[in-house]
Amino acid sequence: MVLKTRDDYLKVISKMRPNIYKFGELIKDVTTHPATKRVVESHALNYDASHDQVLEKIYTTNSSLTGEKI
């Protein structure tokens, strides 16, 4: 299992079509809408951290089943 990257996360989340409304307006893309963009970006930082040499020990672990980094 390969750890997802920021780009992987953003690609998947942009394809999702959640039923989210803000002030009566349907949010079509949570990665670009001003009401949700910052939340998505803050989650993307976790994916960045899992690939950072300094932070990877905090954000990842090894699976007890497969031994792979998760």
PQR file of N, CA, C, O and H, with PARSE charges and radii, in Angstrom:
ATOM      1  N   MET A   1       0.848  -1.184   0.000 -0.4000 1.5000
ATOM      2  CA  MET A   1       0.000   0.000   0.000 -0.0000 2.0000
ATOM      3  C   MET A   1       0.890   1.243   0.000  0.5500 1.7000
ATOM      4  O   MET A   1       1.733   1.417   0.881 -0.5500 1.4000
ATOM      5  N   VAL A   2       0.697   2.076  -0.967 -0.4000 1.5000
ATOM      6  CA  VAL A   2       1.470   3.302  -1.074 -0.0000 2.0000
ATOM      7  C   VAL A   2       0.691   4.422  -0.393  0.5500 1.7000
ATOM      8  O   VAL A   2      -0.522   4.547  -0.563 -0.5500 1.4000
ATOM      9  H   VAL A   2       0.013   1.935  -1.682  0.4000 1.0000
ATOM     10  N   LEU A   3       1.412   5.234   0.382 -0.4000 1.5000
ATOM     11  CA  LEU A   3       0.759   6.368   1.030 -0.0000 2.0000
ATOM     12  C   LEU A   3       0.293   7.375  -0.019  0.5500 1.7000
ATOM     13  O   LEU A   3       1.011   7.670  -0.974 -0.5500 1.4000
ATOM     14  H   LEU A   3       2.397   5.133   0.520  0.4000 1.0000
ATOM     15  N   LYS A   4      -0.903   7.889   0.171 -0.4000 1.5000
ATOM     16  CA  LYS A   4      -1.420   8.899  -0.746 -0.0000 2.0000
ATOM     17  C   LYS A   4      -0.662  10.210  -0.577  0.5500 1.7000
ATOM     18  O   LYS A   4      -0.157  10.527   0.500 -0.5500 1.4000
ATOM     19  H   LYS A   4      -1.486   7.648   0.947  0.4000 1.0000
ATOM     20  N   THR A   5      -0.601  10.947  -1.654 -0.4000 1.5000
ATOM     21  CA  THR A   5       0.021  12.269  -1.633 -0.0000 2.0000
ATOM     22  C   THR A   5      -1.072  13.333  -1.582  0.5500 1.7000
ATOM     23  O   THR A   5      -2.260  13.037  -1.712 -0.5500 1.4000
ATOM     24  H   THR A   5      -1.011  10.690  -2.529  0.4000 1.0000
ATOM     25  N   ARG A   6      -0.647  14.564  -1.392 -0.4000 1.5000
ATOM     26  CA  ARG A   6      -1.578  15.705  -1.417 -0.0000 2.0000
ATOM     27  C   ARG A   6      -2.365  15.712  -2.731  0.5500 1.7000
ATOM     28  O   ARG A   6      -3.583  15.891  -2.735 -0.5500 1.4000
ATOM     29  H   ARG A   6       0.318  14.805  -1.286  0.4000 1.0000
ATOM     30  N   ASP A   7      -1.656  15.515  -3.840 -0.4000 1.5000
ATOM     31  CA  ASP A   7      -2.314  15.545  -5.148 -0.0000 2.0000
ATOM     32  C   ASP A   7      -3.342  14.428  -5.286  0.5500 1.7000
ATOM     33  O   ASP A   7      -4.420  14.637  -5.844 -0.5500 1.4000
ATOM     34  H   ASP A   7      -0.666  15.369  -3.837  0.4000 1.0000
ATOM     35  N   ASP A   8      -3.007  13.228  -4.772 -0.4000 1.5000
ATOM     36  CA  ASP A   8      -3.961  12.116  -4.791 -0.0000 2.0000
ATOM     37  C   ASP A   8      -5.226  12.491  -4.030  0.5500 1.7000
ATOM     38  O   ASP A   8      -6.340  12.283  -4.511 -0.5500 1.4000
ATOM     39  H   ASP A   8      -2.132  13.058  -4.319  0.4000 1.0000
ATOM     40  N   TYR A   9      -5.039  13.043  -2.839 -0.4000 1.5000
ATOM     41  CA  TYR A   9      -6.170  13.441  -1.998 -0.0000 2.0000
ATOM     42  C   TYR A   9      -7.029  14.492  -2.697  0.5500 1.7000
ATOM     43  O   TYR A   9      -8.251  14.359  -2.757 -0.5500 1.4000
ATOM     44  H   TYR A   9      -4.134  13.212  -2.449  0.4000 1.0000
ATOM     45  N   LEU A  10      -6.393  15.534  -3.225 -0.4000 1.5000
ATOM     46  CA  LEU A  10      -7.145  16.604  -3.874 -0.0000 2.0000
ATOM     47  C   LEU A  10      -7.880  16.105  -5.118  0.5500 1.7000
ATOM     48  O   LEU A  10      -8.991  16.551  -5.402 -0.5500 1.4000
ATOM     49  H   LEU A  10      -5.400  15.642  -3.177  0.4000 1.0000
ATOM     50  N   LYS A  11      -7.268  15.189  -5.856 -0.4000 1.5000
ATOM     51  CA  LYS A  11      -7.909  14.635  -7.044 -0.0000 2.0000
ATOM     52  C   LYS A  11      -9.167  13.850  -6.665  0.5500 1.7000
ATOM     53  O   LYS A  11     -10.210  13.989  -7.305 -0.5500 1.4000
ATOM     54  H   LYS A  11      -6.365  14.827  -5.625  0.4000 1.0000
ATOM     55  N   VAL A  12      -9.062  13.033  -5.628 -0.4000 1.5000
ATOM     56  CA  VAL A  12     -10.205  12.227  -5.192 -0.0000 2.0000
ATOM     57  C   VAL A  12     -11.313  13.116  -4.630  0.5500 1.7000
ATOM     58  O   VAL A  12     -12.484  12.945  -4.970 -0.5500 1.4000
ATOM     59  H   VAL A  12      -8.216  12.920  -5.108  0.4000 1.0000
ATOM     60  N   ILE A  13     -10.944  14.060  -3.776 -0.4000 1.5000
ATOM     61  CA  ILE A  13     -11.946  14.906  -3.127 -0.0000 2.0000
ATOM     62  C   ILE A  13     -12.638  15.823  -4.131  0.5500 1.7000
ATOM     63  O   ILE A  13     -13.808  16.159  -3.948 -0.5500 1.4000
ATOM     64  H   ILE A  13      -9.993  14.199  -3.500  0.4000 1.0000
ATOM     65  N   SER A  14     -11.943  16.232  -5.181 -0.4000 1.5000
ATOM     66  CA  SER A  14     -12.571  17.108  -6.179 -0.0000 2.0000
ATOM     67  C   SER A  14     -13.575  16.347  -7.043  0.5500 1.7000
ATOM     68  O   SER A  14     -14.496  16.949  -7.595 -0.5500 1.4000
ATOM     69  H   SER A  14     -10.993  15.959  -5.330  0.4000 1.0000
ATOM     70  N   LYS A  15     -13.406  15.033  -7.164 -0.4000 1.5000
ATOM     71  CA  LYS A  15     -14.346  14.219  -7.938 -0.0000 2.0000
ATOM     72  C   LYS A  15     -15.615  13.903  -7.150  0.5500 1.7000
ATOM     73  O   LYS A  15     -16.645  13.574  -7.739 -0.5500 1.4000
ATOM     74  H   LYS A  15     -12.658  14.544  -6.716  0.4000 1.0000
ATOM     75  N   MET A  16     -15.546  14.000  -5.832 -0.4000 1.5000
ATOM     76  CA  MET A  16     -16.713  13.715  -5.003 -0.0000 2.0000
ATOM     77  C   MET A  16     -17.755  14.806  -5.195  0.5500 1.7000
ATOM     78  O   MET A  16     -17.414  15.963  -5.441 -0.5500 1.4000
ATOM     79  H   MET A  16     -14.710  14.268  -5.354  0.4000 1.0000
ATOM     80  N   ARG A  17     -18.991  14.446  -5.086 -0.4000 1.5000
ATOM     81  CA  ARG A  17     -20.076  15.413  -5.215 -0.0000 2.0000
ATOM     82  C   ARG A  17     -20.933  15.383  -3.948  0.5500 1.7000
ATOM     83  O   ARG A  17     -22.059  14.887  -3.966 -0.5500 1.4000
ATOM     84  H   ARG A  17     -19.268  13.506  -4.886  0.4000 1.0000
ATOM     85  N   PRO A  18     -20.391  15.919  -2.847 -0.5600 1.5000
ATOM     86  CA  PRO A  18     -21.167  15.928  -1.605  0.2800 2.0000
ATOM     87  C   PRO A  18     -22.342  16.898  -1.714  0.5500 1.7000
ATOM     88  O   PRO A  18     -22.313  17.840  -2.505 -0.5500 1.4000
ATOM     89  N   ASN A  19     -23.349  16.659  -0.930 -0.4000 1.5000
ATOM     90  CA  ASN A  19     -24.541  17.495  -0.927 -0.0000 2.0000
ATOM     91  C   ASN A  19     -24.363  18.584   0.123  0.5500 1.7000
ATOM     92  O   ASN A  19     -24.964  18.524   1.196 -0.5500 1.4000
ATOM     93  H   ASN A  19     -23.373  15.893  -0.288  0.4000 1.0000
ATOM     94  N   ILE A  20     -23.531  19.585  -0.188 -0.4000 1.5000
ATOM     95  CA  ILE A  20     -23.204  20.656   0.746 -0.0000 2.0000
ATOM     96  C   ILE A  20     -23.743  21.978   0.195  0.5500 1.7000
ATOM     97  O   ILE A  20     -23.501  22.345  -0.955 -0.5500 1.4000
ATOM     98  H   ILE A  20     -23.043  19.634  -1.060  0.4000 1.0000
ATOM     99  N   TYR A  21     -24.477  22.675   1.054 -0.4000 1.5000
ATOM    100  CA  TYR A  21     -25.009  23.988   0.685 -0.0000 2.0000
ATOM    101  C   TYR A  21     -24.475  25.042   1.637  0.5500 1.7000
ATOM    102  O   TYR A  21     -24.306  24.778   2.828 -0.5500 1.4000
ATOM    103  H   TYR A  21     -24.673  22.378   1.988  0.4000 1.0000
ATOM    104  N   LYS A  22     -24.211  26.218   1.129 -0.4000 1.5000
ATOM    105  CA  LYS A  22     -23.795  27.368   1.934 -0.0000 2.0000
ATOM    106  C   LYS A  22     -24.647  28.546   1.485  0.5500 1.7000
ATOM    107  O   LYS A  22     -24.597  28.945   0.321 -0.5500 1.4000
ATOM    108  H   LYS A  22     -24.348  26.433   0.162  0.4000 1.0000
ATOM    109  N   PHE A  23     -25.424  29.100   2.402 -0.4000 1.5000
ATOM    110  CA  PHE A  23     -26.340  30.207   2.096 -0.0000 2.0000
ATOM    111  C   PHE A  23     -27.241  29.870   0.910  0.5500 1.7000
ATOM    112  O   PHE A  23     -27.490  30.719   0.054 -0.5500 1.4000
ATOM    113  H   PHE A  23     -25.464  28.776   3.347  0.4000 1.0000
ATOM    114  N   GLY A  24     -27.729  28.630   0.861 -0.4000 1.5000
ATOM    115  CA  GLY A  24     -28.639  28.198  -0.186 -0.0000 2.0000
ATOM    116  C   GLY A  24     -27.979  27.850  -1.508  0.5500 1.7000
ATOM    117  O   GLY A  24     -28.668  27.484  -2.460 -0.5500 1.4000
ATOM    118  H   GLY A  24     -27.527  27.940   1.557  0.4000 1.0000
ATOM    119  N   GLU A  25     -26.667  27.956  -1.586 -0.4000 1.5000
ATOM    120  CA  GLU A  25     -25.931  27.669  -2.821 -0.0000 2.0000
ATOM    121  C   GLU A  25     -25.258  26.305  -2.704  0.5500 1.7000
ATOM    122  O   GLU A  25     -24.577  26.028  -1.717 -0.5500 1.4000
ATOM    123  H   GLU A  25     -26.108  28.254  -0.812  0.4000 1.0000
ATOM    124  N   LEU A  26     -25.448  25.451  -3.716 -0.4000 1.5000
ATOM    125  CA  LEU A  26     -24.793  24.148  -3.748 -0.0000 2.0000
ATOM    126  C   LEU A  26     -23.309  24.333  -4.021  0.5500 1.7000
ATOM    127  O   LEU A  26     -22.923  25.021  -4.966 -0.5500 1.4000
ATOM    128  H   LEU A  26     -26.001  25.676  -4.518  0.4000 1.0000
ATOM    129  N   ILE A  27     -22.486  23.718  -3.193 -0.4000 1.5000
ATOM    130  CA  ILE A  27     -21.038  23.761  -3.399 -0.0000 2.0000
ATOM    131  C   ILE A  27     -20.686  22.608  -4.330  0.5500 1.7000
ATOM    132  O   ILE A  27     -20.801  21.441  -3.955 -0.5500 1.4000
ATOM    133  H   ILE A  27     -22.800  23.159  -2.425  0.4000 1.0000
ATOM    134  N   LYS A  28     -20.259  22.939  -5.537 -0.4000 1.5000
ATOM    135  CA  LYS A  28     -19.983  21.913  -6.544 -0.0000 2.0000
ATOM    136  C   LYS A  28     -18.588  21.316  -6.425  0.5500 1.7000
ATOM    137  O   LYS A  28     -18.397  20.133  -6.706 -0.5500 1.4000
ATOM    138  H   LYS A  28     -20.166  23.887  -5.841  0.4000 1.0000
ATOM    139  N   ASP A  29     -17.619  22.111  -6.015 -0.4000 1.5000
ATOM    140  CA  ASP A  29     -16.243  21.622  -5.866 -0.0000 2.0000
ATOM    141  C   ASP A  29     -15.682  22.139  -4.545  0.5500 1.7000
ATOM    142  O   ASP A  29     -15.388  23.327  -4.409 -0.5500 1.4000
ATOM    143  H   ASP A  29     -17.774  23.072  -5.786  0.4000 1.0000
ATOM    144  N   VAL A  30     -15.536  21.243  -3.576 -0.4000 1.5000
ATOM    145  CA  VAL A  30     -15.083  21.653  -2.239 -0.0000 2.0000
ATOM    146  C   VAL A  30     -13.625  22.100  -2.229  0.5500 1.7000
ATOM    147  O   VAL A  30     -13.186  22.750  -1.281 -0.5500 1.4000
ATOM    148  H   VAL A  30     -15.774  20.278  -3.686  0.4000 1.0000
ATOM    149  N   THR A  31     -12.873  21.761  -3.271 -0.4000 1.5000
ATOM    150  CA  THR A  31     -11.463  22.158  -3.305 -0.0000 2.0000
ATOM    151  C   THR A  31     -11.270  23.603  -3.747  0.5500 1.7000
ATOM    152  O   THR A  31     -10.200  24.175  -3.540 -0.5500 1.4000
ATOM    153  H   THR A  31     -13.231  21.233  -4.041  0.4000 1.0000
ATOM    154  N   THR A  32     -12.289  24.195  -4.350 -0.4000 1.5000
ATOM    155  CA  THR A  32     -12.151  25.565  -4.841 -0.0000 2.0000
ATOM    156  C   THR A  32     -13.122  26.554  -4.208  0.5500 1.7000
ATOM    157  O   THR A  32     -12.898  27.763  -4.275 -0.5500 1.4000
ATOM    158  H   THR A  32     -13.159  23.730  -4.518  0.4000 1.0000
ATOM    159  N   HIS A  33     -14.184  26.069  -3.601 -0.4000 1.5000
ATOM    160  CA  HIS A  33     -15.183  26.980  -3.020 -0.0000 2.0000
ATOM    161  C   HIS A  33     -14.604  27.663  -1.776  0.5500 1.7000
ATOM    162  O   HIS A  33     -13.996  26.996  -0.939 -0.5500 1.4000
ATOM    163  H   HIS A  33     -14.366  25.088  -3.546  0.4000 1.0000
ATOM    164  N   PRO A  34     -14.784  28.977  -1.645 -0.5600 1.5000
ATOM    165  CA  PRO A  34     -14.214  29.712  -0.504  0.2800 2.0000
ATOM    166  C   PRO A  34     -14.659  29.196   0.873  0.5500 1.7000
ATOM    167  O   PRO A  34     -13.917  29.321   1.847 -0.5500 1.4000
ATOM    168  N   ALA A  35     -15.854  28.622   0.958 -0.4000 1.5000
ATOM    169  CA  ALA A  35     -16.356  28.146   2.249 -0.0000 2.0000
ATOM    170  C   ALA A  35     -15.706  26.841   2.696  0.5500 1.7000
ATOM    171  O   ALA A  35     -15.715  26.530   3.887 -0.5500 1.4000
ATOM    172  H   ALA A  35     -16.457  28.520   0.167  0.4000 1.0000
ATOM    173  N   THR A  36     -15.148  26.079   1.773 -0.4000 1.5000
ATOM    174  CA  THR A  36     -14.593  24.765   2.117 -0.0000 2.0000
ATOM    175  C   THR A  36     -13.119  24.596   1.759  0.5500 1.7000
ATOM    176  O   THR A  36     -12.476  23.649   2.213 -0.5500 1.4000
ATOM    177  H   THR A  36     -15.142  26.332   0.805  0.4000 1.0000
ATOM    178  N   LYS A  37     -12.588  25.491   0.961 -0.4000 1.5000
ATOM    179  CA  LYS A  37     -11.214  25.340   0.463 -0.0000 2.0000
ATOM    180  C   LYS A  37     -10.188  25.235   1.591  0.5500 1.7000
ATOM    181  O   LYS A  37      -9.275  24.412   1.517 -0.5500 1.4000
ATOM    182  H   LYS A  37     -13.110  26.260   0.592  0.4000 1.0000
ATOM    183  N   ARG A  38     -10.324  26.051   2.626 -0.4000 1.5000
ATOM    184  CA  ARG A  38      -9.339  26.027   3.715 -0.0000 2.0000
ATOM    185  C   ARG A  38      -9.378  24.721   4.497  0.5500 1.7000
ATOM    186  O   ARG A  38      -8.338  24.229   4.935 -0.5500 1.4000
ATOM    187  H   ARG A  38     -11.065  26.719   2.687  0.4000 1.0000
ATOM    188  N   VAL A  39     -10.556  24.162   4.675 -0.4000 1.5000
ATOM    189  CA  VAL A  39     -10.670  22.875   5.375 -0.0000 2.0000
ATOM    190  C   VAL A  39      -9.983  21.784   4.563  0.5500 1.7000
ATOM    191  O   VAL A  39      -9.239  20.970   5.109 -0.5500 1.4000
ATOM    192  H   VAL A  39     -11.401  24.562   4.319  0.4000 1.0000
ATOM    193  N   VAL A  40     -10.234  21.771   3.266 -0.4000 1.5000
ATOM    194  CA  VAL A  40      -9.612  20.780   2.384 -0.0000 2.0000
ATOM    195  C   VAL A  40      -8.096  20.939   2.403  0.5500 1.7000
ATOM    196  O   VAL A  40      -7.368  19.949   2.465 -0.5500 1.4000
ATOM    197  H   VAL A  40     -10.839  22.432   2.822  0.4000 1.0000
ATOM    198  N   GLU A  41      -7.624  22.165   2.350 -0.4000 1.5000
ATOM    199  CA  GLU A  41      -6.178  22.419   2.386 -0.0000 2.0000
ATOM    200  C   GLU A  41      -5.563  21.973   3.712  0.5500 1.7000
ATOM    201  O   GLU A  41      -4.448  21.452   3.733 -0.5500 1.4000
ATOM    202  H   GLU A  41      -8.216  22.970   2.299  0.4000 1.0000
ATOM    203  N   SER A  42      -6.280  22.172   4.810 -0.4000 1.5000
ATOM    204  CA  SER A  42      -5.730  21.749   6.103 -0.0000 2.0000
ATOM    205  C   SER A  42      -5.630  20.231   6.178  0.5500 1.7000
ATOM    206  O   SER A  42      -4.696  19.705   6.783 -0.5500 1.4000
ATOM    207  H   SER A  42      -7.186  22.595   4.793  0.4000 1.0000
ATOM    208  N   HIS A  43      -6.574  19.522   5.576 -0.4000 1.5000
ATOM    209  CA  HIS A  43      -6.479  18.059   5.519 -0.0000 2.0000
ATOM    210  C   HIS A  43      -5.335  17.633   4.597  0.5500 1.7000
ATOM    211  O   HIS A  43      -4.654  16.644   4.868 -0.5500 1.4000
ATOM    212  H   HIS A  43      -7.333  19.949   5.084  0.4000 1.0000
ATOM    213  N   ALA A  44      -5.127  18.366   3.525 -0.4000 1.5000
ATOM    214  CA  ALA A  44      -4.042  18.051   2.589 -0.0000 2.0000
ATOM    215  C   ALA A  44      -2.679  18.176   3.257  0.5500 1.7000
ATOM    216  O   ALA A  44      -1.735  17.482   2.878 -0.5500 1.4000
ATOM    217  H   ALA A  44      -5.680  19.169   3.305  0.4000 1.0000
ATOM    218  N   LEU A  45      -2.570  19.051   4.243 -0.4000 1.5000
ATOM    219  CA  LEU A  45      -1.307  19.193   4.977 -0.0000 2.0000
ATOM    220  C   LEU A  45      -0.909  17.891   5.674  0.5500 1.7000
ATOM    221  O   LEU A  45       0.280  17.606   5.820 -0.5500 1.4000
ATOM    222  H   LEU A  45      -3.337  19.615   4.551  0.4000 1.0000
ATOM    223  N   ASN A  46      -1.887  17.106   6.100 -0.4000 1.5000
ATOM    224  CA  ASN A  46      -1.583  15.813   6.718 -0.0000 2.0000
ATOM    225  C   ASN A  46      -0.922  14.864   5.725  0.5500 1.7000
ATOM    226  O   ASN A  46      -0.030  14.099   6.092 -0.5500 1.4000
ATOM    227  H   ASN A  46      -2.852  17.337   5.981  0.4000 1.0000
ATOM    228  N   TYR A  47      -1.355  14.911   4.479 -0.4000 1.5000
ATOM    229  CA  TYR A  47      -0.735  14.079   3.448 -0.0000 2.0000
ATOM    230  C   TYR A  47       0.691  14.544   3.174  0.5500 1.7000
ATOM    231  O   TYR A  47       1.584  13.725   2.957 -0.5500 1.4000
ATOM    232  H   TYR A  47      -2.080  15.532   4.181  0.4000 1.0000
ATOM    233  N   ASP A  48       0.903  15.859   3.186 -0.4000 1.5000
ATOM    234  CA  ASP A  48       2.263  16.386   3.041 -0.0000 2.0000
ATOM    235  C   ASP A  48       3.143  15.907   4.186  0.5500 1.7000
ATOM    236  O   ASP A  48       4.283  15.496   3.968 -0.5500 1.4000
ATOM    237  H   ASP A  48       0.178  16.524   3.363  0.4000 1.0000
ATOM    238  N   ALA A  49       2.619  15.959   5.403 -0.4000 1.5000
ATOM    239  CA  ALA A  49       3.393  15.586   6.588 -0.0000 2.0000
ATOM    240  C   ALA A  49       3.788  14.115   6.565  0.5500 1.7000
ATOM    241  O   ALA A  49       4.864  13.759   7.045 -0.5500 1.4000
ATOM    242  H   ALA A  49       1.693  16.293   5.581  0.4000 1.0000
ATOM    243  N   SER A  50       2.940  13.261   6.019 -0.4000 1.5000
ATOM    244  CA  SER A  50       3.269  11.834   5.989 -0.0000 2.0000
ATOM    245  C   SER A  50       4.426  11.527   5.046  0.5500 1.7000
ATOM    246  O   SER A  50       5.012  10.447   5.117 -0.5500 1.4000
ATOM    247  H   SER A  50       2.066  13.550   5.629  0.4000 1.0000
ATOM    248  N   HIS A  51       4.760  12.467   4.162 -0.4000 1.5000
ATOM    249  CA  HIS A  51       5.888  12.296   3.247 -0.0000 2.0000
ATOM    250  C   HIS A  51       7.099  13.143   3.641  0.5500 1.7000
ATOM    251  O   HIS A  51       8.123  13.113   2.959 -0.5500 1.4000
ATOM    252  H   HIS A  51       4.283  13.344   4.104  0.4000 1.0000
ATOM    253  N   ASP A  52       6.990  13.881   4.717 -0.4000 1.5000
ATOM    254  CA  ASP A  52       8.082  14.719   5.210 -0.0000 2.0000
ATOM    255  C   ASP A  52       8.996  13.874   6.096  0.5500 1.7000
ATOM    256  O   ASP A  52       8.508  13.181   6.989 -0.5500 1.4000
ATOM    257  H   ASP A  52       6.158  13.905   5.271  0.4000 1.0000
ATOM    258  N   GLN A  53      10.301  13.916   5.869 -0.4000 1.5000
ATOM    259  CA  GLN A  53      11.239  13.075   6.623 -0.0000 2.0000
ATOM    260  C   GLN A  53      11.216  13.358   8.115  0.5500 1.7000
ATOM    261  O   GLN A  53      11.407  12.444   8.917 -0.5500 1.4000
ATOM    262  H   GLN A  53      10.696  14.479   5.144  0.4000 1.0000
ATOM    263  N   VAL A  54      10.991  14.588   8.497 -0.4000 1.5000
ATOM    264  CA  VAL A  54      10.978  14.952   9.912 -0.0000 2.0000
ATOM    265  C   VAL A  54       9.671  14.523  10.579  0.5500 1.7000
ATOM    266  O   VAL A  54       9.681  14.070  11.724 -0.5500 1.4000
ATOM    267  H   VAL A  54      10.836  15.331   7.845  0.4000 1.0000
ATOM    268  N   LEU A  55       8.564  14.660   9.884 -0.4000 1.5000
ATOM    269  CA  LEU A  55       7.249  14.416  10.478 -0.0000 2.0000
ATOM    270  C   LEU A  55       6.680  13.020  10.241  0.5500 1.7000
ATOM    271  O   LEU A  55       5.692  12.648  10.873 -0.5500 1.4000
ATOM    272  H   LEU A  55       8.555  15.028   8.954  0.4000 1.0000
ATOM    273  N   GLU A  56       7.280  12.247   9.350 -0.4000 1.5000
ATOM    274  CA  GLU A  56       6.676  10.964   8.998 -0.0000 2.0000
ATOM    275  C   GLU A  56       6.539  10.010  10.184  0.5500 1.7000
ATOM    276  O   GLU A  56       5.628   9.183  10.196 -0.5500 1.4000
ATOM    277  H   GLU A  56       8.083  12.550   8.836  0.4000 1.0000
ATOM    278  N   LYS A  57       7.414  10.103  11.173 -0.4000 1.5000
ATOM    279  CA  LYS A  57       7.311   9.224  12.343 -0.0000 2.0000
ATOM    280  C   LYS A  57       6.082   9.554  13.183  0.5500 1.7000
ATOM    281  O   LYS A  57       5.566   8.689  13.890 -0.5500 1.4000
ATOM    282  H   LYS A  57       8.154  10.775  11.163  0.4000 1.0000
ATOM    283  N   ILE A  58       5.616  10.782  13.112 -0.4000 1.5000
ATOM    284  CA  ILE A  58       4.419  11.190  13.849 -0.0000 2.0000
ATOM    285  C   ILE A  58       3.154  10.819  13.073  0.5500 1.7000
ATOM    286  O   ILE A  58       2.156  10.416  13.670 -0.5500 1.4000
ATOM    287  H   ILE A  58       6.036  11.485  12.538  0.4000 1.0000
ATOM    288  N   TYR A  59       3.193  10.953  11.762 -0.4000 1.5000
ATOM    289  CA  TYR A  59       1.999  10.792  10.937 -0.0000 2.0000
ATOM    290  C   TYR A  59       1.821   9.398  10.344  0.5500 1.7000
ATOM    291  O   TYR A  59       0.776   9.113   9.759 -0.5500 1.4000
ATOM    292  H   TYR A  59       4.004  11.280  11.277  0.4000 1.0000
ATOM    293  N   THR A  60       2.808   8.534  10.479 -0.4000 1.5000
ATOM    294  CA  THR A  60       2.686   7.191   9.917 -0.0000 2.0000
ATOM    295  C   THR A  60       3.040   6.144  10.963  0.5500 1.7000
ATOM    296  O   THR A  60       3.618   6.447  12.007 -0.5500 1.4000
ATOM    297  H   THR A  60       3.657   8.766  10.953  0.4000 1.0000
ATOM    298  N   THR A  61       2.682   4.921  10.657 -0.4000 1.5000
ATOM    299  CA  THR A  61       3.042   3.775  11.486 -0.0000 2.0000
ATOM    300  C   THR A  61       3.125   2.565  10.569  0.5500 1.7000
ATOM    301  O   THR A  61       2.788   2.654   9.388 -0.5500 1.4000
ATOM    302  H   THR A  61       2.212   4.674   9.809  0.4000 1.0000
ATOM    303  N   ASN A  62       3.567   1.447  11.100 -0.4000 1.5000
ATOM    304  CA  ASN A  62       3.603   0.219  10.316 -0.0000 2.0000
ATOM    305  C   ASN A  62       2.409  -0.648  10.680  0.5500 1.7000
ATOM    306  O   ASN A  62       2.074  -0.808  11.853 -0.5500 1.4000
ATOM    307  H   ASN A  62       3.841   1.375  12.059  0.4000 1.0000
ATOM    308  N   SER A  63       1.783  -1.196   9.672 -0.4000 1.5000
ATOM    309  CA  SER A  63       0.627  -2.064   9.870 -0.0000 2.0000
ATOM    310  C   SER A  63       1.044  -3.317  10.622  0.5500 1.7000
ATOM    311  O   SER A  63       2.062  -3.929  10.301 -0.5500 1.4000
ATOM    312  H   SER A  63       2.055  -1.066   8.719  0.4000 1.0000
ATOM    313  N   SER A  64       0.264  -3.694  11.611 -0.4000 1.5000
ATOM    314  CA  SER A  64       0.557  -4.929  12.348 -0.0000 2.0000
ATOM    315  C   SER A  64       0.211  -6.159  11.513  0.5500 1.7000
ATOM    316  O   SER A  64       0.654  -7.263  11.830 -0.5500 1.4000
ATOM    317  H   SER A  64      -0.563  -3.197  11.871  0.4000 1.0000
ATOM    318  N   LEU A  65      -0.566  -5.985  10.461 -0.4000 1.5000
ATOM    319  CA  LEU A  65      -0.948  -7.109   9.606 -0.0000 2.0000
ATOM    320  C   LEU A  65       0.028  -7.331   8.461  0.5500 1.7000
ATOM    321  O   LEU A  65       0.389  -8.469   8.162 -0.5500 1.4000
ATOM    322  H   LEU A  65      -0.926  -5.088  10.204  0.4000 1.0000
ATOM    323  N   THR A  66       0.458  -6.245   7.818 -0.4000 1.5000
ATOM    324  CA  THR A  66       1.306  -6.384   6.634 -0.0000 2.0000
ATOM    325  C   THR A  66       2.730  -5.906   6.843  0.5500 1.7000
ATOM    326  O   THR A  66       3.628  -6.269   6.083 -0.5500 1.4000
ATOM    327  H   THR A  66       0.165  -5.320   8.061  0.4000 1.0000
ATOM    328  N   GLY A  67       2.944  -5.091   7.870 -0.4000 1.5000
ATOM    329  CA  GLY A  67       4.258  -4.517   8.102 -0.0000 2.0000
ATOM    330  C   GLY A  67       4.551  -3.300   7.244  0.5500 1.7000
ATOM    331  O   GLY A  67       5.607  -2.685   7.382 -0.5500 1.4000
ATOM    332  H   GLY A  67       2.215  -4.796   8.488  0.4000 1.0000
ATOM    333  N   GLU A  68       3.622  -2.943   6.353 -0.4000 1.5000
ATOM    334  CA  GLU A  68       3.809  -1.790   5.477 -0.0000 2.0000
ATOM    335  C   GLU A  68       3.513  -0.493   6.209  0.5500 1.7000
ATOM    336  O   GLU A  68       2.752  -0.465   7.176 -0.5500 1.4000
ATOM    337  H   GLU A  68       2.763  -3.443   6.241  0.4000 1.0000
ATOM    338  N   LYS A  69       4.130   0.579   5.729 -0.4000 1.5000
ATOM    339  CA  LYS A  69       3.877   1.896   6.299 -0.0000 2.0000
ATOM    340  C   LYS A  69       2.472   2.347   5.919  0.5500 1.7000
ATOM    341  O   LYS A  69       2.072   2.280   4.757 -0.5500 1.4000
ATOM    342  H   LYS A  69       4.749   0.555   4.943  0.4000 1.0000
ATOM    343  N   ILE A  70       1.735   2.805   6.922 -0.4000 1.5000
ATOM    344  CA  ILE A  70       0.374   3.310   6.676 -0.0000 2.0000
ATOM    345  C   ILE A  70       0.213   4.663   7.330  0.5500 1.7000
ATOM    346  O   ILE A  70      -0.857   5.266   7.244 -0.5500 1.4000
ATOM    347  H   ILE A  70       2.059   2.859   7.867  0.4000 1.0000
TER
END
